[in-house]
Amino acid sequence: MLALRYGLPGVLVVIGVVAIVAGGGASGAVAGAGVVFLGLALMVWMINWLFRMSLDSNRDRDREEEAREYFARHGRWPGEGGG
């Protein structure tokens, strides 16, 4: 999973930088392809980040639902004193 999360964008960044250097700076098709690879690396990293944020959000909702069910059974929120 780490290889997909960080390795793939890292490889794409390396390919992009090599292509930019090999392409001679800001002009040329090879340099343009390098910029595309850098953008692609950013997109892959951001998609992975958004997916992780989605999973965290689902876990938060599950915890909230469990707390509501506890409240319905016991009449108080979990972790509160009383009894």
Residue frames as a rotation matrix with the C-alpha (Angstrom) as fourth column:
MET 1
0.568 0.823 0.000 0.00
0.823 -0.568 0.000 0.00
0.000 0.000 -1.000 0.00
LEU 2
0.409 -0.500 -0.763 2.86
0.150 -0.788 0.597 2.38
-0.900 -0.359 -0.248 0.75
ALA 3
-0.629 -0.653 0.422 4.29
0.496 0.082 0.864 1.65
-0.599 0.753 0.273 -2.69
LEU 4
-0.124 0.673 0.729 1.08
0.937 -0.162 0.309 2.86
0.326 0.722 -0.611 -4.28
ARG 5
0.747 0.514 -0.421 0.59
0.649 -0.701 0.296 5.77
-0.143 -0.494 -0.858 -1.91
TYR 6
0.635 -0.581 -0.509 4.10
-0.251 -0.778 0.575 7.22
-0.731 -0.238 -0.640 -2.03
GLY 7
-0.234 -0.822 0.520 6.18
0.275 0.457 0.846 5.09
-0.933 0.341 0.119 -4.40
LEU 8
0.090 0.346 0.934 4.16
0.981 0.130 -0.142 5.65
-0.170 0.929 -0.328 -7.56
PRO 9
0.971 0.233 0.048 4.02
0.238 -0.954 -0.180 9.44
0.004 0.187 -0.982 -7.19
GLY 10
0.456 -0.874 -0.167 7.72
-0.246 -0.304 0.920 9.43
-0.855 -0.379 -0.354 -6.30
VAL 11
-0.263 -0.514 0.816 8.64
0.638 0.542 0.547 7.48
-0.724 0.665 0.185 -9.42
LEU 12
0.477 0.527 0.704 6.52
0.876 -0.348 -0.333 9.83
0.070 0.776 -0.627 -11.52
VAL 13
0.923 -0.212 -0.321 8.30
-0.101 -0.939 0.329 12.85
-0.371 -0.271 -0.888 -10.00
VAL 14
-0.004 -0.986 0.164 11.70
-0.009 0.164 0.986 11.35
-1.000 0.003 -0.010 -10.78
ILE 15
-0.140 0.020 0.990 10.64
0.923 0.364 0.123 10.60
-0.358 0.931 -0.069 -14.38
GLY 16
0.806 0.538 0.246 9.30
0.590 -0.763 -0.264 14.13
0.046 0.357 -0.933 -14.71
VAL 17
0.695 -0.611 -0.379 12.44
-0.263 -0.707 0.657 15.79
-0.669 -0.357 -0.652 -13.40
VAL 18
-0.264 -0.803 0.535 14.66
0.313 0.453 0.834 13.62
-0.912 0.387 0.132 -15.60
ALA 19
0.127 0.379 0.917 12.53
0.985 0.060 -0.162 14.47
-0.116 0.923 -0.366 -18.64
ILE 20
0.968 0.217 -0.129 12.67
0.212 -0.976 -0.050 18.20
-0.137 0.021 -0.990 -17.88
VAL 21
0.311 -0.931 -0.189 16.45
-0.298 -0.284 0.911 18.10
-0.902 -0.227 -0.366 -17.46
ALA 22
-0.373 -0.451 0.811 16.90
0.548 0.598 0.585 15.97
-0.748 0.663 0.024 -20.58
GLY 23
0.388 0.644 0.660 14.55
0.916 -0.190 -0.352 18.20
-0.101 0.741 -0.664 -22.54
GLY 24
-0.493 -0.733 0.468 16.69
0.782 -0.609 -0.130 21.26
0.380 0.302 0.874 -22.01
GLY 25
-0.961 0.070 -0.269 14.57
0.107 -0.801 -0.590 23.41
-0.256 -0.595 0.762 -19.71
ALA 26
-0.351 0.904 -0.246 11.33
-0.181 -0.323 -0.929 25.14
-0.919 -0.281 0.277 -20.56
SER 27
0.155 0.419 -0.895 11.15
-0.952 -0.180 -0.249 24.31
-0.265 0.890 0.371 -24.27
GLY 28
-0.706 -0.422 -0.569 10.78
-0.631 0.740 0.234 21.06
0.322 0.524 -0.788 -26.15
ALA 29
0.241 0.867 -0.436 8.42
-0.571 0.490 0.659 18.12
0.785 0.090 0.613 -26.18
VAL 30
-0.128 -0.346 -0.929 10.47
0.489 0.793 -0.363 16.08
0.863 -0.501 0.068 -23.72
ALA 31
-0.976 -0.215 0.042 10.43
0.084 -0.547 -0.833 18.90
0.202 -0.809 0.552 -21.17
GLY 32
-0.366 0.920 0.142 6.68
-0.847 -0.393 0.358 19.25
0.385 0.011 0.923 -21.71
ALA 33
0.266 0.407 -0.874 6.23
-0.076 0.912 0.402 15.57
0.961 -0.041 0.273 -21.05
GLY 34
-0.630 -0.576 -0.522 8.23
0.503 0.210 -0.839 16.00
0.592 -0.790 0.158 -17.85
VAL 35
-0.850 0.394 0.351 5.82
-0.517 -0.756 -0.403 18.67
0.107 -0.523 0.845 -16.66
VAL 36
0.127 0.917 -0.377 2.93
-0.713 0.349 0.608 16.35
0.689 0.192 0.699 -17.46
PHE 37
-0.038 -0.213 -0.976 4.56
0.381 0.900 -0.211 13.62
0.924 -0.380 0.047 -15.35
LEU 38
-0.954 -0.297 -0.033 4.93
0.156 -0.400 -0.903 16.04
0.255 -0.867 0.428 -12.44
GLY 39
-0.458 0.865 0.203 1.24
-0.866 -0.486 0.117 16.94
0.200 -0.122 0.972 -12.71
LEU 40
0.244 0.515 -0.822 0.33
-0.335 0.840 0.427 13.27
0.910 0.171 0.377 -12.90
ALA 41
-0.548 -0.512 -0.662 2.36
0.465 0.472 -0.749 12.57
0.696 -0.718 -0.020 -9.75
LEU 42
-0.935 0.245 0.256 0.47
-0.354 -0.688 -0.633 15.32
0.021 -0.683 0.730 -7.94
MET 43
-0.069 0.977 -0.203 -2.88
-0.888 0.033 0.459 13.93
0.455 0.212 0.865 -9.11
VAL 44
0.050 0.038 -0.998 -2.04
0.114 0.993 0.043 10.38
0.992 -0.116 0.046 -7.98
TRP 45
-0.847 -0.416 -0.330 -0.93
0.373 -0.023 -0.928 11.66
0.379 -0.909 0.175 -4.58
MET 46
-0.767 0.593 0.246 -4.07
-0.642 -0.715 -0.277 13.81
0.012 -0.370 0.929 -4.19
ILE 47
0.112 0.814 -0.569 -6.41
-0.611 0.508 0.607 10.95
0.784 0.280 0.554 -5.17
ASN 48
-0.240 -0.276 -0.931 -4.75
0.488 0.795 -0.362 8.78
0.839 -0.541 -0.056 -2.53
TRP 49
-0.990 -0.144 0.004 -5.09
0.078 -0.561 -0.824 11.60
0.120 -0.816 0.566 0.02
LEU 50
-0.411 0.908 0.082 -8.78
-0.869 -0.417 0.266 12.10
0.275 0.038 0.961 -0.78
PHE 51
0.133 0.430 -0.893 -9.39
-0.160 0.898 0.409 8.35
0.978 0.088 0.188 -0.46
ARG 52
-0.603 -0.419 -0.679 -7.75
0.586 0.346 -0.733 8.31
0.542 -0.840 0.037 2.98
MET 53
-0.924 0.321 0.209 -9.83
-0.383 -0.800 -0.462 11.33
0.019 -0.507 0.862 4.05
SER 54
-0.074 0.938 -0.340 -12.96
-0.745 0.174 0.644 9.50
0.663 0.301 0.686 2.93
LEU 55
-0.033 0.006 -0.999 -12.06
0.341 0.940 -0.005 6.45
0.940 -0.341 -0.034 5.02
ASP 56
-0.913 -0.320 -0.252 -11.38
0.351 -0.301 -0.887 8.62
0.208 -0.898 0.387 8.08
SER 57
-0.650 0.738 0.182 -14.76
-0.734 -0.671 0.104 10.31
0.199 -0.065 0.978 7.61
ASN 58
0.133 0.703 -0.699 -16.51
-0.357 0.692 0.628 6.93
0.925 0.165 0.343 7.48
ARG 59
-0.396 -0.336 -0.855 -14.81
0.624 0.585 -0.519 5.84
0.674 -0.738 -0.022 10.71
ASP 60
-0.992 0.062 0.110 -15.92
-0.119 -0.758 -0.642 9.07
0.044 -0.650 0.759 12.40
ARG 61
-0.249 0.964 -0.090 -19.52
-0.833 -0.166 0.528 8.44
0.494 0.206 0.844 11.30
ASP 62
0.067 0.233 -0.970 -19.37
0.130 0.962 0.240 4.88
0.989 -0.142 0.035 12.61
ARG 63
-0.773 -0.392 -0.498 -18.12
0.537 0.011 -0.843 6.08
0.336 -0.920 0.203 16.01
GLU 64
-0.830 0.521 0.197 -20.88
-0.554 -0.809 -0.196 8.70
0.057 -0.272 0.961 16.15
GLU 65
0.021 0.867 -0.497 -23.51
-0.601 0.408 0.687 6.09
0.799 0.284 0.530 15.31
GLU 66
-0.206 -0.159 -0.966 -22.20
0.524 0.815 -0.246 3.78
0.827 -0.556 -0.084 18.04
ALA 67
-0.981 -0.158 -0.114 -22.34
0.182 -0.545 -0.818 6.68
0.067 -0.823 0.564 20.54
ARG 68
-0.503 0.862 0.067 -25.94
-0.811 -0.498 0.308 7.42
0.299 0.100 0.949 19.54
GLU 69
0.134 0.521 -0.843 -26.91
-0.132 0.852 0.506 3.77
0.982 0.043 0.183 19.98
TYR 70
-0.597 -0.415 -0.686 -25.25
0.626 0.294 -0.722 3.78
0.502 -0.861 0.084 23.42
PHE 71
-0.946 0.279 0.166 -27.18
-0.324 -0.841 -0.434 6.94
0.018 -0.464 0.886 24.31
ALA 72
-0.139 0.951 -0.276 -30.45
-0.727 0.091 0.681 5.31
0.673 0.296 0.678 23.20
ARG 73
0.104 0.148 -0.983 -29.81
0.308 0.936 0.173 2.28
0.946 -0.321 0.052 25.43
HIS 74
-0.292 -0.412 -0.863 -28.36
0.906 0.169 -0.387 4.01
0.305 -0.896 0.324 28.51
GLY 75
0.723 0.691 -0.005 -29.69
0.666 -0.696 0.268 7.54
0.182 -0.198 -0.963 28.43
ARG 76
0.678 -0.582 -0.450 -26.26
-0.207 -0.738 0.642 9.15
-0.706 -0.342 -0.620 28.53
TRP 77
0.735 -0.497 -0.461 -23.33
-0.555 -0.051 -0.830 9.63
0.390 0.866 -0.313 26.19
PRO 78
0.724 -0.548 -0.418 -20.42
0.598 0.801 -0.015 7.18
0.343 -0.239 0.908 26.45
GLY 79
-0.304 -0.949 0.086 -17.67
0.679 -0.279 -0.680 8.46
0.669 -0.148 0.729 28.68
GLU 80
-0.124 0.330 0.936 -19.95
-0.474 -0.848 0.236 10.69
0.872 -0.414 0.262 30.75
GLY 81
-0.978 -0.200 0.064 -20.23
-0.137 0.375 -0.917 10.11
0.160 -0.905 -0.394 34.44
GLY 82
-0.195 0.949 0.247 -23.45
-0.981 -0.186 -0.061 9.08
-0.012 -0.254 0.967 36.10
GLY 83
-0.863 -0.242 -0.443 -25.18
-0.323 0.939 0.116 5.94
0.388 0.244 -0.889 36.28
